[in-house]
Amino acid sequence: MRRHLGRGLLGWRLLVVATLSAILPCCSDRRNIQRGEELFQENCAICHAVSNLDLKKQPPKLDGLFQSKTLPSGAPATDEQVRRTIINGIGTMPAFDQRLSSADVNDLLGYLHELK
C-alpha cells in the first residue's frame, strides 16, 4: 500500500514541477517585457517615440521593427543586428554598451518584438 501511495505522490510532484516549469517562463517573459518597456521609456523613447524638433534627422519610430525584413538602416531585422545597434550605436544614435547590461538589452529586445 505504501509503495502505491509513494508512486502516486511522486507522480503528483512531477506533475506540479512540469506545470510550474510551463507557467513560470511565461510570467518571467512578461516581467522581462515590462522591464524592456521601462528601459525603452528611460533610454529610447525620447528619440524614437516622439518628434524631436531639435534634430536635423528624426530617428525612426520602432513600431513594427521586426515586422519588416530590414531595419531602417537597411541591415537585416534580426535580434543580433538590433542588439549590435543598441550596444554600438549607429549614425547619431549613441552606444549603450556602458549604460545597459546584456540582460537589459535582452529585455529591451523582448519589448521591441511586442511593438506592432
N, C-alpha and C positions, 0 to 999 in steps of 0.2 A: 504494500500500500504506500509506504513512504517513497519508494522509488518512482512510482507513478506520479505522486504529488510533486516530487522533485523535478521530474521531467516537464511537467506542466508549468511549474514555476520558471524553469529555465526558458521554456518556450515563450512564456509571457514576458520575461525580461528581454529576450531577443526582439520580440515584437515592439516593446517600448523603445529600445535603443534604435531600431530601424526607423520607427516613426519619428522619433526626435531628430535623427540624422536627416530625414527628409524635410522636416519642418524648419529646423534651425538655420540651414543655409539661406532659406527664403527670407527669414527675419533678418539675418545678418546682412544679406544683399540689400534689403530695404533700408537698413540703417546706413549702409555704405553709400547708397544712392542719396540719402538725405544729407549725409556728410559731404558728398560731392556737390550737392546743391549749395550748401553753406560755403564751401570753398569757391564755387563759381561766383556767388554773390560777393564774397570778400576780395577775390582776385581778378575776376574776368568780366563781370557784369558792367563795370564802369566803362569798358571799351566795347564789349561785344553785345550788350543788351540795350544800350541807349545810344542816341545820336550825340556825339561829342563834337560840337561845332568848332572847337579849338584845333582839331586835327585836319590836316590837308586831305588825307585819305581816310575814309571811315573803315574801321575794321569790319570784317564780315560778321553778320549775325550767325549764330551757331545752331539755330533750329534746323533740324533735319540733316545735321552734319554727316551722319553715317547713312543717310538715305541715298546719297549720291555716290557714284563710283570714285569721284575725285574731290579733293579739298579745294577751296578757293585758290590755293597756290598752284593747283594742277597736279599735286602729288596724290598718290592713291589714298582713298579714305579708309585707312586701316588703323587699328588701335596703335600699332607700332609707330606709324607716321605721326599720328596726333600726339602720342607720348613724346616723340622726338621734338616736335614743335613746341610743346609745353616746356620741356626741360631746357632746350637750347635756344628757344625764341626763333623768330624769323622776321625779316624786314624790321619794322619799327616795334614789333612785339618783343618785350624783354624776355630773357631766360628766367625760368622759375626754378632752376636747379638748386638754388640756395634757399628758396622760400618754401618749397613743397617737398615732402618726403615721397618715397616710392609708393607708400600706402595712400597718401593724399592724391597722387596722380591716378592711381587705380580707382579711387572713389570718384574723382572728377570724370574719368573716362566713363564709368558706370552711369553717372548723371547725364553726360553728353549723349549717350546712347538713348536715354529716355526722351530727349528733346525731339519733338516731332514737327 
